[in-house]
Amino acid sequence: MARTAILNVMVQAATKAGRSLIRDFGEVENLQVSRKGPGDFVSAADRKAEEIIREELIKARPTFGLVMEESGEIEGTDGQHRWHVDPLDGTTNFLHGIPIFATSIALERQGQIVAGVIYNPVMDELYTAERGRGAYLNDRRLRVAGRSELTEMVFGTGLPFVGRGDHGLALKEMRYFMPEVAGIRRCGAAAIDLAWTAAGRLDGYWEHKLNSWDIAAGLLMVREAGGYVTDMDGKDKMLENGDVVVGNEFAHRQIMRLLKLAKG
């Protein structure tokens, strides 16, 4: 697969940060860790990975803005482009020695996500997508799963934790989903859930109240892999409201139906 210059910049930044994360993951017990909120950890590894990405992106495209998990938003001078950067999606997994985490970078141009990279350094899996050019895992073209029987489907989601989210609604959703599906997975990293949906490993995925850096690259992956991507009202406001529903046409429709039932 021939990559554009902009995608090569993103891949270099993501893989360089990923190598740094792998080194720190090997010594996870020795990391200096601080809490920035209940159940929401930030580590020295996280900050270091973000700085690596920031330096690479600014060096290549100094006029672009940035929206970053740790450093917040930096306005660019061109007003047309900005990066959405999550240096370590799955921080809690990382700090517990659970090898499911990723680096995610997306490029927004005039309000549209046009390129995305998700790198899972433990598995050395590089997911890339550009608008209109398809989605890939390493050099293999991705397609969403083709299943059309709900009882055979495995869905991904997120679950609220201490101090965060609507716990009651999450329990209601589980009550409606569990009797109808083959399984539900909670990976703890939205970027991975979206990448795995694009790759057909998950049949669909939904989650509430995510940030743009969690989902921007992954939403493009699913769309370029032939999937349906909306918020929970069936609209294209995912980056604004943080609500996500993705899957093939049938899976997406079924998730929307079950969410409506759970909401009452």
C-alpha positions as CSV (number, residue, x, y, z in Angstrom):
1,M,0.0,0.0,0.0
2,A,1.4,3.4,-1.1
3,R,1.1,5.9,1.7
4,T,0.8,9.7,1.2
5,A,3.3,12.0,2.7
6,I,0.9,13.1,5.5
7,L,0.2,9.5,6.4
8,N,3.9,8.7,6.6
9,V,4.3,11.6,9.1
10,M,1.6,10.2,11.2
11,V,2.9,6.6,11.1
12,Q,6.4,7.8,12.0
13,A,5.1,9.7,15.0
14,A,2.8,6.8,16.2
15,T,5.4,4.1,15.9
16,K,8.1,6.2,17.5
17,A,5.8,6.9,20.5
18,G,4.8,3.2,20.5
19,R,8.4,2.1,20.9
20,S,8.8,4.4,23.8
21,L,5.7,3.0,25.4
22,I,6.9,-0.6,25.0
23,R,10.1,0.2,26.8
24,D,8.2,1.7,29.7
25,F,5.6,-1.1,29.7
26,G,8.5,-3.5,30.4
27,E,9.1,-1.6,33.6
28,V,5.6,-0.7,34.5
29,E,6.1,-1.3,38.2
30,N,8.8,1.3,38.4
31,L,6.8,4.1,36.6
32,Q,6.2,7.3,38.5
33,V,2.4,7.6,38.5
34,S,0.1,10.4,39.5
35,R,-3.7,10.5,39.7
36,K,-5.5,13.2,37.7
37,G,-9.0,12.0,38.8
38,P,-10.8,9.0,40.1
39,G,-9.8,6.0,38.1
40,D,-8.2,8.1,35.5
41,F,-4.4,7.7,35.6
42,V,-1.6,9.6,33.9
43,S,1.9,8.3,33.8
44,A,5.3,9.5,32.9
45,A,5.1,7.1,29.9
46,D,1.9,8.8,28.7
47,R,3.4,12.3,28.9
48,K,6.6,11.2,27.2
49,A,4.8,9.5,24.3
50,E,2.7,12.7,23.8
51,E,5.8,14.8,23.6
52,I,7.3,12.5,21.0
53,I,4.2,12.8,18.9
54,R,3.9,16.5,19.3
55,E,7.6,17.1,18.3
56,E,7.2,14.9,15.2
57,L,4.0,16.5,14.0
58,I,5.1,20.1,14.6
59,K,8.4,19.4,12.8
60,A,6.5,18.1,9.8
61,R,3.5,20.5,9.8
62,P,4.3,23.5,12.0
63,T,1.1,25.4,11.1
64,F,-1.4,22.7,12.1
65,G,-3.3,22.9,15.4
66,L,-3.3,20.1,18.0
67,V,-5.9,18.6,20.3
68,M,-4.1,16.4,22.8
69,E,-5.3,14.4,25.8
70,E,-2.6,15.7,28.2
71,S,-1.7,19.1,26.9
72,G,-5.1,20.3,25.7
73,E,-5.6,22.3,22.5
74,I,-3.0,24.3,20.7
75,E,-4.3,26.5,17.9
76,G,-2.6,26.4,14.5
77,T,-1.9,29.4,12.3
78,D,-3.5,28.0,9.1
79,G,-7.0,27.5,10.7
80,Q,-7.8,24.6,8.4
81,H,-6.0,21.6,10.0
82,R,-5.6,20.1,13.4
83,W,-4.4,16.9,14.9
84,H,-6.3,14.8,17.5
85,V,-3.7,12.9,19.5
86,D,-4.1,10.2,22.2
87,P,-0.6,9.1,23.0
88,L,-1.8,6.2,25.2
89,D,-5.3,5.0,24.9
90,G,-5.8,2.3,27.6
91,T,-3.7,4.0,30.3
92,T,-5.3,1.9,33.1
93,N,-4.6,-1.3,31.2
94,F,-1.0,-0.1,30.7
95,L,-0.4,0.6,34.4
96,H,-1.9,-2.7,35.4
97,G,0.3,-4.7,33.0
98,I,-2.6,-5.5,30.6
99,P,-1.2,-5.5,27.1
100,I,-4.2,-3.8,25.4
101,F,-3.4,-0.2,24.6
102,A,-2.6,2.0,21.6
103,T,-1.4,5.3,20.2
104,S,-4.0,7.2,18.1
105,I,-3.5,10.1,15.8
106,A,-6.1,11.7,13.4
107,L,-6.0,14.7,11.1
108,E,-9.0,17.0,10.8
109,R,-9.2,19.2,7.7
110,Q,-12.0,21.8,7.6
111,G,-14.1,19.8,10.1
112,Q,-13.6,16.4,8.4
113,I,-11.3,13.6,9.6
114,V,-9.2,12.8,6.6
115,A,-6.5,10.5,7.9
116,G,-6.0,8.3,11.0
117,V,-3.4,6.0,12.5
118,I,-3.8,3.6,15.4
119,Y,-0.7,1.7,16.6
120,N,-0.9,-1.3,19.0
121,P,2.8,-1.7,19.9
122,V,2.5,-4.9,21.9
123,M,1.0,-6.7,18.8
124,D,3.0,-4.5,16.4
125,E,-0.3,-3.8,14.6
126,L,-0.5,-0.6,12.6
127,Y,-3.9,0.5,11.5
128,T,-4.1,3.3,8.9
129,A,-6.8,5.0,6.9
130,E,-7.3,8.0,4.6
131,R,-10.6,9.3,3.5
132,G,-11.6,7.7,0.2
133,R,-8.5,5.4,0.2
134,G,-9.6,2.6,2.4
135,A,-8.4,1.2,5.8
136,Y,-5.5,-1.1,6.4
137,L,-3.9,-3.3,9.0
138,N,-0.2,-3.2,8.2
139,D,-0.6,-3.8,4.4
140,R,-3.9,-5.8,4.5
141,R,-7.1,-4.1,3.4
142,L,-9.8,-4.1,6.1
143,R,-13.5,-4.8,5.8
144,V,-16.0,-4.9,8.6
145,A,-17.4,-8.3,9.5
146,G,-20.2,-9.6,7.3
147,R,-22.2,-11.5,9.9
148,S,-26.0,-10.9,9.8
149,E,-27.2,-13.1,12.7
150,L,-27.3,-11.2,16.0
151,T,-26.8,-14.4,18.0
152,E,-23.4,-14.8,16.3
153,M,-22.2,-11.3,16.9
154,V,-19.6,-10.0,19.5
155,F,-19.9,-6.4,20.4
156,G,-17.4,-4.1,22.1
157,T,-18.4,-1.3,24.6
158,G,-17.1,0.7,27.4
159,L,-18.2,0.6,31.0
160,P,-18.3,3.4,33.5
161,F,-16.0,3.3,36.5
162,V,-15.7,5.0,39.9
163,G,-16.8,8.7,39.6
164,R,-17.5,8.5,35.8
165,G,-20.4,7.7,33.6
166,D,-24.0,6.6,34.1
167,H,-23.8,3.3,35.9
168,G,-27.5,2.6,35.9
169,L,-27.8,3.1,32.2
170,A,-24.8,0.8,31.5
171,L,-26.5,-2.0,33.6
172,K,-29.7,-1.5,31.6
173,E,-27.9,-1.8,28.3
174,M,-26.2,-5.0,29.4
175,R,-29.6,-6.4,30.4
176,Y,-30.9,-5.8,26.8
177,F,-27.8,-6.9,24.9
178,M,-26.7,-10.0,26.8
179,P,-29.7,-12.3,25.9
180,E,-29.4,-11.5,22.2
181,V,-25.7,-11.7,21.4
182,A,-22.8,-14.1,21.4
183,G,-20.7,-11.9,23.6
184,I,-19.8,-8.4,24.8
185,R,-16.2,-7.3,25.2
186,R,-14.8,-4.4,27.3
187,C,-11.2,-3.9,26.1
188,G,-10.6,-0.6,27.9
189,A,-9.3,1.3,24.9
190,A,-11.7,2.9,22.5
191,A,-9.2,3.2,19.7
192,I,-8.6,-0.6,19.8
193,D,-12.3,-1.3,19.9
194,L,-12.8,0.8,16.7
195,A,-9.8,-0.7,15.0
196,W,-11.0,-4.2,15.8
197,T,-14.4,-3.4,14.4
198,A,-12.8,-2.1,11.2
199,A,-10.9,-5.4,11.1
200,G,-14.0,-7.5,11.6
201,R,-12.8,-8.9,15.0
202,L,-15.7,-7.1,16.6
203,D,-19.1,-7.0,14.8
204,G,-19.9,-3.6,16.3
205,Y,-19.2,-1.2,19.1
206,W,-20.9,1.5,21.1
207,E,-19.8,3.8,23.9
208,H,-20.9,7.1,25.6
209,K,-19.2,10.4,26.2
210,L,-15.8,9.8,24.6
211,N,-13.2,12.5,23.7
212,S,-12.3,13.4,20.1
213,W,-8.8,12.0,20.6
214,D,-10.2,8.6,21.6
215,I,-12.3,8.1,18.5
216,A,-11.3,10.4,15.6
217,A,-8.9,8.0,13.9
218,G,-11.0,4.9,14.7
219,L,-14.2,6.3,13.3
220,L,-12.5,6.9,10.0
221,M,-11.1,3.3,10.1
222,V,-14.6,1.9,10.4
223,R,-16.0,4.1,7.7
224,E,-13.2,3.3,5.3
225,A,-13.7,-0.4,6.1
226,G,-17.3,-0.2,4.9
227,G,-19.0,0.2,8.3
228,Y,-21.7,2.5,9.5
229,V,-20.7,5.3,11.9
230,T,-23.1,7.5,13.8
231,D,-23.8,8.9,17.2
232,M,-26.7,7.5,19.3
233,D,-29.2,9.7,17.5
234,G,-28.2,8.4,14.1
235,K,-26.4,11.7,13.3
236,D,-22.8,12.6,12.5
237,K,-22.1,14.5,15.7
238,M,-19.7,11.9,17.3
239,L,-16.8,14.3,17.8
240,E,-19.1,16.9,19.4
241,N,-21.1,14.7,21.8
242,G,-18.7,11.7,22.2
243,D,-21.4,9.1,21.6
244,V,-20.5,6.3,19.1
245,V,-22.3,3.5,17.4
246,V,-20.4,1.5,14.7
247,G,-20.7,-1.8,12.8
248,N,-21.9,-3.2,9.5
249,E,-25.4,-2.1,8.4
250,F,-27.2,-4.9,10.3
251,A,-25.1,-4.7,13.4
252,H,-25.4,-0.9,13.6
253,R,-29.2,-1.2,13.2
254,Q,-29.4,-3.8,16.0
255,I,-27.2,-1.8,18.4
256,M,-29.4,1.3,17.8
257,R,-32.5,-0.8,18.5
258,L,-31.2,-2.2,21.7
259,L,-29.9,1.1,22.9
260,K,-33.4,2.6,22.3
261,L,-35.0,-0.1,24.4
262,A,-32.5,0.3,27.2
263,K,-33.0,4.1,27.2
264,G,-36.8,3.5,27.5
